[in-house]
């Protein structure tokens, strides 16, 4: 399945009618292609890409896309900053490849010779 076909399918399943999320979807697709060493994506990866895009959209709707840090709390006396670095909700995990993402993608990964 080509990148454009996958993008169209993901947009259709997420009921996205405009092109505001096209770049995000393309980035997720390219990340999966790079990790798996593939030129085209199998149809079976559509649920992974759709869920990843949906998680990012939900994260940005809740936290905004301009957040630099996921700060949970700040204490002034003796300076204490607590970051919201939960395995499932950290910015790194949402935008990057989490352990769960890599587990899913490994089934499709190919070695290049």
C-alpha positions as CSV (number, residue, x, y, z in Angstrom):
1,X,0.0,0.0,0.0
2,X,1.4,3.4,-1.0
3,X,1.8,6.2,1.5
4,X,-1.0,8.2,-0.1
5,X,-3.4,5.2,0.0
6,X,-2.5,4.7,3.7
7,X,-3.0,8.4,4.4
8,X,-6.4,8.3,2.7
9,X,-7.5,5.2,4.6
10,X,-6.4,6.6,8.0
11,X,-8.2,9.9,7.3
12,X,-11.3,8.0,6.3
13,X,-11.3,5.9,9.5
14,X,-10.7,8.9,11.7
15,X,-13.4,10.9,9.8
16,X,-10.9,13.7,8.9
17,X,-12.3,15.7,6.0
18,X,-9.6,18.5,5.7
19,X,-5.9,18.2,5.2
20,X,-4.8,19.8,8.6
21,X,-3.5,16.4,9.8
22,X,-1.9,15.2,6.6
23,X,1.6,16.1,7.7
24,X,1.2,14.3,11.0
25,X,-0.1,11.2,9.3
26,X,2.7,11.3,6.7
27,X,5.3,11.6,9.5
28,X,3.8,8.5,11.3
29,X,3.8,6.5,8.1
30,X,7.4,7.5,7.3
31,X,8.5,6.6,10.8
32,X,6.9,3.2,10.4
33,X,8.5,2.7,7.0
34,X,11.9,3.7,8.3
35,X,11.7,1.5,11.4
36,X,10.5,-1.5,9.4
37,X,12.9,-0.9,6.4
38,X,10.0,-1.1,4.0
39,X,9.1,0.8,0.8
40,X,5.4,0.3,1.1
41,X,3.2,-0.5,4.1
42,X,1.1,-3.6,4.5
43,X,-2.6,-2.9,5.1
44,X,-2.2,-4.6,8.5
45,X,-0.3,-1.6,9.8
46,X,-3.3,0.8,9.3
47,X,-4.6,0.2,12.9
48,X,-1.2,1.1,14.4
49,X,-0.9,4.3,12.3
50,X,-4.5,5.3,13.0
51,X,-4.2,4.8,16.8
52,X,-0.8,6.6,16.8
53,X,-2.3,9.6,15.0
54,X,-5.4,9.6,17.3
55,X,-3.2,9.5,20.4
56,X,-1.2,12.5,19.2
57,X,-4.4,14.4,18.2
58,X,-5.9,13.7,21.7
59,X,-2.7,14.7,23.4
60,X,-2.5,18.0,21.5
61,X,-6.2,18.7,22.1
62,X,-5.7,18.2,25.9
63,X,-2.2,19.8,26.3
64,X,-1.7,22.0,23.2
65,X,1.0,21.5,20.6
66,X,3.2,24.3,22.1
67,X,4.0,22.6,25.4
68,X,7.7,22.3,25.9
69,X,7.8,20.2,29.1
70,X,5.3,17.9,30.8
71,X,5.6,19.5,34.2
72,X,3.4,18.0,36.9
73,X,4.3,20.2,39.8
74,X,6.8,22.9,40.8
75,X,7.8,23.6,44.4
76,X,9.8,26.8,45.2
77,X,11.4,26.0,48.6
78,X,14.6,24.1,47.7
79,X,13.4,24.0,44.1
80,X,11.6,20.8,43.2
81,X,10.2,20.1,39.7
82,X,8.2,16.9,39.1
83,X,7.7,15.9,35.5
84,X,4.8,14.0,34.1
85,X,6.8,11.2,32.6
86,X,4.4,8.4,32.8
87,X,5.2,5.6,30.4
88,X,1.9,6.1,28.5
89,X,1.5,9.8,28.6
90,X,4.9,11.4,28.3
91,X,5.6,13.6,25.3
92,X,8.5,11.2,24.2
93,X,6.1,8.2,24.1
94,X,3.3,10.1,22.4
95,X,5.4,11.5,19.5
96,X,8.2,9.0,19.4
97,X,8.4,5.2,19.2
98,X,7.4,3.6,22.5
99,X,8.3,0.1,23.5
100,X,4.7,-1.0,22.6
101,X,5.1,0.7,19.1
102,X,8.3,-1.1,18.5
103,X,6.8,-4.4,19.6
104,X,4.0,-3.9,17.0
105,X,6.3,-2.8,14.2
106,X,8.9,-5.6,14.7
107,X,6.5,-8.1,13.2
108,X,6.8,-6.2,9.9
109,X,10.5,-5.3,10.1
110,X,12.8,-6.4,7.3
111,X,16.6,-6.4,7.2
112,X,18.3,-4.6,4.3
113,X,21.3,-6.2,2.7
